[in-house]
C-alpha cells in the first residue's frame, strides 16, 4: 500500500515565496492569452469575417393578416368604449 506523507506547509510556503514572481507572471500570461482569444473571437472575426445576410422574400397570408387587423380594430373599439363609459362612484 502506498503511504502518502502529510503535507508540509512550511515547504509549500517556501516554494511559493521563492517562485512568487514566476507564478504571478505565468498567471498574467495565461490571462493575457485568454483576453487575446476573446478579442479575436468576438471583435476581429465579427468585424472582418461577417457572414452574408440572406434575404428571402416572405409570403404573408392575407387571410391571417386580415383576421389579425380585424382583431386589433375590435380591441381598439372596445378600449374606446370602456374609456368613454362613466361609472358611478360607490363612495358617494
Phi and psi in degrees as GROMACS dihedral restraints (atoms count N, CA, C in turn):
[ dihedral_restraints ]
;  ai    aj    ak    al  type     phi  dphi    fc
    3     4     5     6     1   -86.1    20    10
    4     5     6     7     1   129.4    20    10
    6     7     8     9     1   -96.1    20    10
    7     8     9    10     1   130.1    20    10
    9    10    11    12     1   -98.1    20    10
   10    11    12    13     1   119.6    20    10
   12    13    14    15     1   -69.6    20    10
   13    14    15    16     1   150.1    20    10
   15    16    17    18     1   -66.5    20    10
   16    17    18    19     1   154.4    20    10
   18    19    20    21     1   -65.0    20    10
   19    20    21    22     1   137.3    20    10
   21    22    23    24     1  -106.6    20    10
   22    23    24    25     1    96.4    20    10
   24    25    26    27     1   -65.2    20    10
   25    26    27    28     1   -25.3    20    10
   27    28    29    30     1   -68.2    20    10
   28    29    30    31     1   -40.1    20    10
   30    31    32    33     1   -66.9    20    10
   31    32    33    34     1   -40.0    20    10
   33    34    35    36     1   -63.2    20    10
   34    35    36    37     1   -43.0    20    10
   36    37    38    39     1   -62.9    20    10
   37    38    39    40     1   -42.8    20    10
   39    40    41    42     1   -65.0    20    10
   40    41    42    43     1   -41.2    20    10
   42    43    44    45     1   -61.7    20    10
   43    44    45    46     1   -46.7    20    10
   45    46    47    48     1   -65.3    20    10
   46    47    48    49     1   -37.9    20    10
   48    49    50    51     1   -69.4    20    10
   49    50    51    52     1   -34.9    20    10
   51    52    53    54     1   -70.3    20    10
   52    53    54    55     1   -44.6    20    10
   54    55    56    57     1  -106.1    20    10
   55    56    57    58     1    28.5    20    10
   57    58    59    60     1   -59.1    20    10
   58    59    60    61     1   -47.5    20    10
   60    61    62    63     1   -66.6    20    10
   61    62    63    64     1   -38.6    20    10
   63    64    65    66     1   -66.5    20    10
   64    65    66    67     1   -39.9    20    10
   66    67    68    69     1   -66.2    20    10
   67    68    69    70     1   -45.4    20    10
   69    70    71    72     1   -64.0    20    10
   70    71    72    73     1   -38.5    20    10
   72    73    74    75     1   -63.8    20    10
   73    74    75    76     1   -41.3    20    10
   75    76    77    78     1   -65.2    20    10
   76    77    78    79     1   -41.7    20    10
   78    79    80    81     1   -63.5    20    10
   79    80    81    82     1   -42.5    20    10
   81    82    83    84     1   -61.2    20    10
   82    83    84    85     1   -44.5    20    10
   84    85    86    87     1   -64.7    20    10
   85    86    87    88     1   -39.7    20    10
   87    88    89    90     1   -63.5    20    10
   88    89    90    91     1   -43.0    20    10
   90    91    92    93     1   -65.9    20    10
   91    92    93    94     1   -37.8    20    10
   93    94    95    96     1   -64.0    20    10
   94    95    96    97     1   -44.0    20    10
   96    97    98    99     1   -63.0    20    10
   97    98    99   100     1   -40.2    20    10
   99   100   101   102     1   -63.3    20    10
  100   101   102   103     1   -42.1    20    10
  102   103   104   105     1   -66.0    20    10
  103   104   105   106     1   -39.2    20    10
  105   106   107   108     1   -62.9    20    10
  106   107   108   109     1   -40.7    20    10
  108   109   110   111     1   -62.2    20    10
  109   110   111   112     1   -42.6    20    10
  111   112   113   114     1   -64.5    20    10
  112   113   114   115     1   -44.6    20    10
  114   115   116   117     1   -62.1    20    10
  115   116   117   118     1   -42.4    20    10
  117   118   119   120     1   -63.5    20    10
  118   119   120   121     1   -45.0    20    10
  120   121   122   123     1   -67.8    20    10
  121   122   123   124     1   -47.0    20    10
  123   124   125   126     1  -100.9    20    10
  124   125   126   127     1   -13.3    20    10
  126   127   128   129     1  -114.0    20    10
  127   128   129   130     1   -57.6    20    10
  129   130   131   132     1   -64.1    20    10
  130   131   132   133     1   -51.2    20    10
  132   133   134   135     1   -67.0    20    10
  133   134   135   136     1   -35.8    20    10
  135   136   137   138     1   -68.2    20    10
  136   137   138   139     1   -34.3    20    10
  138   139   140   141     1   -84.3    20    10
  139   140   141   142     1   -44.9    20    10
  141   142   143   144     1   -91.4    20    10
  142   143   144   145     1   -21.7    20    10
  144   145   146   147     1  -121.5    20    10
  145   146   147   148     1    45.8    20    10
  147   148   149   150     1   -65.3    20    10
  148   149   150   151     1   134.0    20    10
  150   151   152   153     1   -71.8    20    10
  151   152   153   154     1   148.1    20    10
  153   154   155   156     1   -72.8    20    10
  154   155   156   157     1   136.6    20    10
  156   157   158   159     1   -83.8    20    10
  157   158   159   160     1   132.1    20    10
  159   160   161   162     1   -98.6    20    10
  160   161   162   163     1   123.0    20    10
  162   163   164   165     1  -110.7    20    10
  163   164   165   166     1   103.9    20    10
  165   166   167   168     1   -96.9    20    10
  166   167   168   169     1   147.2    20    10
  168   169   170   171     1   -72.0    20    10
  169   170   171   172     1   136.7    20    10
  171   172   173   174     1   -99.0    20    10
  172   173   174   175     1   137.5    20    10
  174   175   176   177     1  -100.6    20    10
  175   176   177   178     1   126.8    20    10
  177   178   179   180     1  -103.1    20    10
  178   179   180   181     1   127.9    20    10
  180   181   182   183     1   -75.1    20    10
  181   182   183   184     1   113.0    20    10
  183   184   185   186     1   -66.0    20    10
  184   185   186   187     1   -31.5    20    10
  186   187   188   189     1   -66.1    20    10
  187   188   189   190     1   -46.4    20    10
  189   190   191   192     1   -67.0    20    10
  190   191   192   193     1   -40.0    20    10
  192   193   194   195     1   -61.8    20    10
  193   194   195   196     1   -41.4    20    10
  195   196   197   198     1   -62.2    20    10
  196   197   198   199     1   -41.7    20    10
  198   199   200   201     1   -63.0    20    10
  199   200   201   202     1   -42.1    20    10
  201   202   203   204     1   -64.5    20    10
  202   203   204   205     1   -44.9    20    10
  204   205   206   207     1   -65.0    20    10
  205   206   207   208     1   -38.6    20    10
  207   208   209   210     1   -63.4    20    10
  208   209   210   211     1   -40.3    20    10
  210   211   212   213     1   -63.5    20    10
  211   212   213   214     1   -42.3    20    10
  213   214   215   216     1   -64.1    20    10
  214   215   216   217     1   -42.0    20    10
  216   217   218   219     1   -64.0    20    10
  217   218   219   220     1   -40.6    20    10
  219   220   221   222     1   -64.3    20    10
  220   221   222   223     1   -40.4    20    10
  222   223   224   225     1   -64.5    20    10
  223   224   225   226     1   -40.2    20    10
  225   226   227   228     1   -63.5    20    10
  226   227   228   229     1   -40.9    20    10
  228   229   230   231     1   -63.9    20    10
  229   230   231   232     1   -42.7    20    10
  231   232   233   234     1   -63.7    20    10
  232   233   234   235     1   -42.1    20    10
  234   235   236   237     1   -63.3    20    10
  235   236   237   238     1   -42.6    20    10
  237   238   239   240     1   -66.4    20    10
  238   239   240   241     1   -36.7    20    10
  240   241   242   243     1   -65.1    20    10
  241   242   243   244     1   -40.6    20    10
  243   244   245   246     1   -67.5    20    10
  244   245   246   247     1   -40.0    20    10
  246   247   248   249     1   -68.9    20    10
  247   248   249   250     1   -31.3    20    10
  249   250   251   252     1   -79.6    20    10
  250   251   252   253     1   -24.4    20    10
  252   253   254   255     1   -70.8    20    10
  253   254   255   256     1   136.5    20    10
  255   256   257   258     1  -101.9    20    10
  256   257   258   259     1   122.9    20    10
  258   259   260   261     1   -97.9    20    10
  259   260   261   262     1   146.2    20    10
  261   262   263   264     1   -75.8    20    10
  262   263   264   265     1   147.7    20    10
  264   265   266   267     1   -83.2    20    10
  265   266   267   268     1   117.1    20    10
  267   268   269   270     1   -74.1    20    10
  268   269   270   271     1    -9.4    20    10
  270   271   272   273     1   -97.1    20    10
  271   272   273   274     1     3.0    20    10
